[in-house]
């Protein structure tokens, strides 16, 4: 490990630099499009790194399902150099790079430590590191030099200490964004990280704030949980910290009492997700089906008229159960079909499954 000292005003910032012989990231796990973006940004005079969850997965020898990039270039600069870019966001703009098969790679600009007039301003990589939530998410990988840059001790927390450590002040981290509780739990399960007593207590204390989060953001977090292949364990931990009571109260209760059918359903679902290529839409349908199938284990359809009534009732009930997630009606209709037909989750899979969509 090398150490790089950067002078910032009256302070020195120390960056730990890990080379390939230490982190052993395999080039075969990298996304070609992500690498091309990084290389082209450098060609046009900017700095760019793969960051966040992708770096965690790469270090742990896993194939990342998503690649996020951070750069010194502003969104407008990126748009001037690349044709396949759209700018999104209001308070803090991001660049989305579009590729075939609905593939999107998100590129953000380094964030400054301070913001003005409730609008984030751009900064340096060092500032950006201290704006992230947990140390394990503040690792920057340069695929060109094959070096990892670590400003907050995230590499040791991930590999040696195996613990989840917050960067943002503990009194602010979840109040600023309650979704960080869900993400923290997900990281701890996926990467085998312990959560300290004080941090966990703060998660429990701030859990009720999740009710103020938009349904669109919670929907994306639900998909990531279902894509993880460890949804059962993640949901169990979310129940323990109390957050599941606010977003999925029925599922929270069944997990608390150890409902054996729910446990078996989710175990089977996680096995399918971990071993078969499944589309995003089917993940949503099968995951939600696995969570609530045990509630409707005695559906009795005797006539066409009765069938239509049951379909309407099931659809309405599912809307209520998953009200915090705003699941699209098409997916809810798919869940209703599974509940009524009791079709095998494997035989009912999409015929147009993309093998590259093993998702997350």
C-alpha positions in Angstrom: 0.0 0.0 0.0 1.2 3.5 -0.9 0.3 6.7 0.9 -0.4 9.9 -0.9 -0.4 13.2 1.1 -2.5 16.0 -0.4 -2.3 19.5 1.1 -5.7 21.3 1.4 -5.4 24.7 3.0 -4.0 24.1 6.5 -4.8 20.4 6.5 -3.1 17.3 4.9 -5.3 14.6 3.5 -3.8 11.1 3.4 -5.0 8.8 0.6 -4.1 5.1 0.7 -3.4 3.7 -2.7 -3.8 0.0 -3.3 -2.2 -1.7 -6.3 -3.4 -4.7 -8.2 -1.1 -7.1 -6.3 -3.0 -6.1 -3.2 -6.6 -5.8 -4.3 -6.3 -8.5 -7.0 -9.3 -7.2 -9.1 -9.8 -9.3 -12.2 -10.2 -7.4 -15.5 -12.8 -10.1 -16.5 -15.2 -8.6 -13.9 -15.1 -5.1 -15.4 -17.8 -3.7 -17.7 -16.4 -2.7 -21.1 -18.6 0.3 -21.5 -17.8 1.6 -18.0 -14.0 1.3 -18.8 -14.5 3.1 -22.1 -16.3 6.0 -20.4 -13.4 6.4 -17.9 -10.8 6.2 -20.6 -12.6 8.7 -22.9 -13.1 11.2 -20.0 -9.4 11.0 -19.3 -8.7 11.5 -23.1 -10.7 14.7 -22.9 -8.7 16.0 -20.0 -10.8 14.9 -17.0 -10.4 12.6 -14.1 -12.7 9.6 -13.7 -13.1 6.5 -11.5 -15.4 3.6 -10.9 -16.9 4.1 -7.5 -19.3 2.7 -4.9 -20.9 -0.7 -4.9 -19.1 -1.8 -8.1 -15.7 -1.3 -6.4 -16.8 -3.3 -3.3 -18.0 -6.2 -5.5 -14.8 -6.1 -7.6 -12.6 -6.3 -4.5 -14.7 -9.2 -3.2 -14.4 -11.1 -6.5 -18.0 -10.6 -7.5 -19.4 -9.5 -10.8 -21.0 -6.1 -10.3 -24.5 -5.7 -11.6 -24.2 -1.9 -11.9 -21.2 0.4 -12.5 -21.3 4.0 -11.3 -18.6 6.5 -12.3 -17.5 9.7 -10.7 -15.6 12.4 -12.6 -14.1 16.0 -12.4 -16.1 16.9 -15.5 -19.5 18.7 -15.1 -22.6 17.2 -16.7 -22.6 19.9 -19.4 -19.0 19.1 -20.3 -19.8 15.4 -20.5 -22.7 16.1 -22.8 -20.5 18.2 -25.1 -18.0 15.3 -25.5 -20.4 12.3 -25.7 -23.5 11.8 -27.8 -25.2 9.1 -25.7 -25.7 11.3 -22.7 -28.8 12.7 -21.0 -28.7 15.1 -18.0 -31.1 14.3 -15.2 -31.8 15.8 -11.8 -32.5 19.3 -10.4 -30.6 20.0 -7.2 -27.6 17.9 -8.3 -27.4 17.0 -11.9 -26.2 13.6 -13.1 -25.2 12.3 -16.5 -26.8 9.1 -17.7 -24.9 7.2 -20.5 -27.3 5.1 -22.6 -26.4 1.9 -24.4 -28.2 -0.9 -26.1 -30.7 -3.2 -24.3 -31.8 -0.3 -22.0 -28.4 -0.3 -20.3 -27.6 2.9 -18.3 -24.4 3.9 -16.6 -24.6 6.8 -14.2 -21.8 9.4 -14.1 -21.7 12.0 -11.3 -19.4 14.9 -10.8 -17.3 15.2 -7.6 -19.3 16.9 -4.9 -18.0 19.6 -2.7 -18.3 19.4 1.1 -20.6 22.5 1.2 -23.6 23.5 -0.8 -25.0 26.9 -1.6 -28.7 27.9 -1.7 -29.7 24.3 -1.3 -27.8 23.4 -4.5 -24.9 21.0 -4.4 -21.7 22.5 -5.8 -18.9 20.5 -7.5 -15.6 19.8 -5.7 -12.6 17.5 -5.6 -12.2 13.8 -5.2 -11.1 14.3 -1.6 -14.2 16.3 -0.8 -16.4 13.8 -2.7 -15.1 11.0 -0.5 -16.2 12.8 2.7 -19.7 13.4 1.2 -20.4 9.6 0.9 -22.4 7.7 3.5 -20.2 4.8 4.5 -16.5 4.2 4.2 -17.0 1.1 2.0 -18.7 3.3 -0.6 -15.8 5.8 -0.8 -13.4 3.6 -2.7 -12.3 4.9 -6.2 -10.9 2.5 -8.8 -9.0 3.6 -11.8 -9.2 0.7 -14.4 -6.3 2.2 -16.3 -3.6 2.2 -13.6 -5.5 -0.6 -11.7 -5.2 1.4 -8.5 -7.7 2.0 -5.7 -7.8 5.3 -3.9 -9.1 5.3 -0.3 -9.4 8.5 1.7 -11.4 7.3 4.6 -10.2 3.7 5.5 -12.9 1.9 3.5 -10.6 -0.8 2.2 -9.6 -1.9 5.7 -13.2 -1.7 6.9 -14.3 -4.0 4.0 -11.4 -6.5 3.9 -9.9 -6.6 7.4 -12.3 -5.1 9.9 -15.4 -6.4 8.2 -17.5 -3.6 9.6 -20.0 -0.9 8.4 -18.7 2.6 9.4 -20.4 5.9 8.7 -18.6 8.9 7.3 -21.4 11.4 7.8 -22.0 12.4 11.5 -24.1 9.7 13.2 -26.7 12.3 14.3 -27.2 13.5 10.7 -26.6 10.5 8.4 -30.2 8.9 8.5 -32.0 12.2 9.2 -30.6 13.5 5.9 -31.6 10.4 4.1 -33.5 7.5 5.8 -32.9 5.2 2.8 -29.3 4.9 4.1 -30.7 2.6 6.8 -32.0 0.1 4.2 -28.7 0.4 2.3 -26.6 -0.1 5.4 -28.5 -3.3 6.3 -28.2 -4.5 2.7 -24.4 -3.9 2.7 -24.0 -5.7 6.0 -25.7 -8.8 4.8 -24.3 -8.9 1.2 -20.7 -8.2 2.3 -20.7 -9.8 5.8 -20.1 -6.6 7.7 -20.9 -6.0 11.4 -22.8 -3.0 12.5 -21.7 -1.3 15.7 -24.1 -1.0 18.6 -24.3 2.8 18.4 -24.9 2.9 14.7 -27.5 0.2 14.9 -29.2 2.1 17.7 -29.4 5.2 15.5 -30.9 3.1 12.7 -33.7 1.9 15.1 -34.2 5.5 16.4 -34.6 7.0 12.9 -36.5 4.1 11.3 -39.9 5.9 11.3 -38.4 8.6 9.0 -38.6 6.2 6.1 -42.3 7.0 5.7 -41.3 10.4 4.3 -39.3 8.9 1.5 -40.8 8.9 -2.0 -42.3 5.7 -3.4 -40.0 5.8 -6.4 -36.9 5.7 -4.3 -38.3 2.9 -2.1 -39.2 0.9 -5.2 -35.6 1.0 -6.5 -34.4 -0.2 -3.1 -36.9 -3.0 -3.1 -35.7 -4.1 -6.5 -32.0 -4.1 -5.3 -33.0 -6.2 -2.3 -34.8 -8.7 -4.5 -31.9 -8.8 -7.0 -29.4 -9.5 -4.2 -30.2 -13.2 -3.9 -30.3 -12.6 -0.1 -33.7 -11.0 0.2 -34.8 -13.2 3.1 -31.8 -12.3 5.3 -32.0 -8.6 4.4 -35.7 -8.5 5.2 -35.1 -10.2 8.5 -32.6 -7.5 9.5 -34.8 -4.7 8.3 -37.5 -6.2 10.6 -35.1 -6.2 13.5 -34.2 -2.5 13.2 -37.9 -1.7 12.9 -37.9 -0.2 9.5 -39.9 -3.0 7.8 -42.9 -2.2 10.1 -43.3 1.1 8.3 -43.0 -0.1 4.7 -44.2 -3.7 4.7 -46.1 -4.2 8.0 -47.7 -7.6 7.0 -44.4 -9.0 5.9 -42.7 -7.6 9.0 -45.2 -9.4 11.2 -44.8 -12.7 9.4 -41.0 -12.5 9.6 -41.2 -11.6 13.3 -43.3 -14.8 14.1 -41.1 -16.9 11.8 -43.8 -17.9 9.3 -42.4 -21.1 7.8 -44.1 -20.7 4.5 -42.9 -17.2 3.9 -39.4 -18.3 4.9 -39.5 -21.2 2.4 -40.9 -19.0 -0.4 -38.1 -16.4 0.0 -35.4 -19.1 0.2 -36.6 -20.6 -3.0 -36.9 -17.2 -4.6 -33.3 -16.3 -3.6 -32.1 -19.6 -5.0 -33.7 -18.9 -8.4 -32.3 -15.3 -8.5 -28.8 -16.5 -7.7 -28.8 -19.3 -10.3 -30.9 -18.2 -13.3 -31.0 -15.2 -15.5 -34.2 -13.3 -14.8 -35.5 -10.0 -16.2 -36.1 -7.0 -14.0 -39.9 -7.2 -14.4 -40.0 -10.9 -13.5 -37.8 -10.3 -10.4 -40.4 -7.8 -9.2 -43.3 -10.2 -9.8 -41.6 -13.3 -8.4 -40.2 -11.4 -5.4 -43.5 -9.9 -4.4 -45.2 -13.2 -5.1 -42.8 -15.0 -2.8 -43.5 -12.5 0.0 -47.3 -12.7 0.0 -48.2 -16.1 -1.6 -48.6 -17.7 1.8 -51.4 -15.2 2.6 -53.5 -16.5 -0.3 -53.0 -20.2 -0.2 -56.7 -21.1 -0.5 -57.8 -19.2 -3.6 -60.8 -21.1 -5.0 -61.9 -20.1 -8.5 -65.1 -21.9 -9.5 -66.4 -19.7 -12.3 -65.3 -17.0 -14.8 -67.3 -14.4 -12.9 -65.8 -15.5 -9.6 -62.3 -15.4 -11.2 -62.8 -11.8 -12.3 -64.0 -10.7 -8.8 -61.0 -12.4 -7.2 -58.6 -10.8 -9.6 -60.0 -7.3 -8.8 -59.8 -8.0 -5.1 -56.3 -9.3 -5.2 -55.1 -6.4 -7.3 -56.6 -3.9 -4.8 -55.2 -5.8 -1.8 -51.7 -5.9 -3.4 -51.9 -2.1 -4.0 -52.5 -1.6 -0.3 -49.7 -4.1 0.8 -47.1 -2.5 -1.5 -48.4 1.1 -1.3 -45.0 2.4 -0.2 -43.3 1.0 -3.4 -45.7 2.1 -6.2 -45.2 -1.2 -8.1 -46.3 -0.7 -11.7 -49.8 -2.1 -12.4 -48.4 -4.5 -15.1 -46.2 -6.1 -12.4 -49.1 -6.3 -10.0 -51.2 -8.0 -12.6 -48.4 -10.5 -13.1 -48.4 -11.2 -9.3 -52.2 -11.7 -9.4 -51.8 -14.3 -12.3 -49.1 -16.2 -10.3 -51.3 -16.2 -7.2 -54.4 -17.5 -9.1 -52.6 -20.0 -11.4 -50.0 -21.2 -8.9 -47.6 -21.4 -11.8 -44.0 -22.6 -11.2 -41.8 -19.6 -10.9 -39.4 -21.2 -13.3 -41.9 -22.3 -16.0 -43.5 -18.9 -15.9 -40.3 -17.0 -16.6 -40.1 -14.6 -19.5 -39.4 -16.1 -22.9 -37.2 -13.1 -23.7 -34.9 -13.4 -20.8 -31.5 -11.7 -21.5 -28.6 -13.7 -20.2 -26.8 -10.5 -19.4 -29.6 -9.4 -17.0 -28.8 -11.6 -14.0 -30.0 -8.8 -11.8 -29.6 -7.1 -8.9 
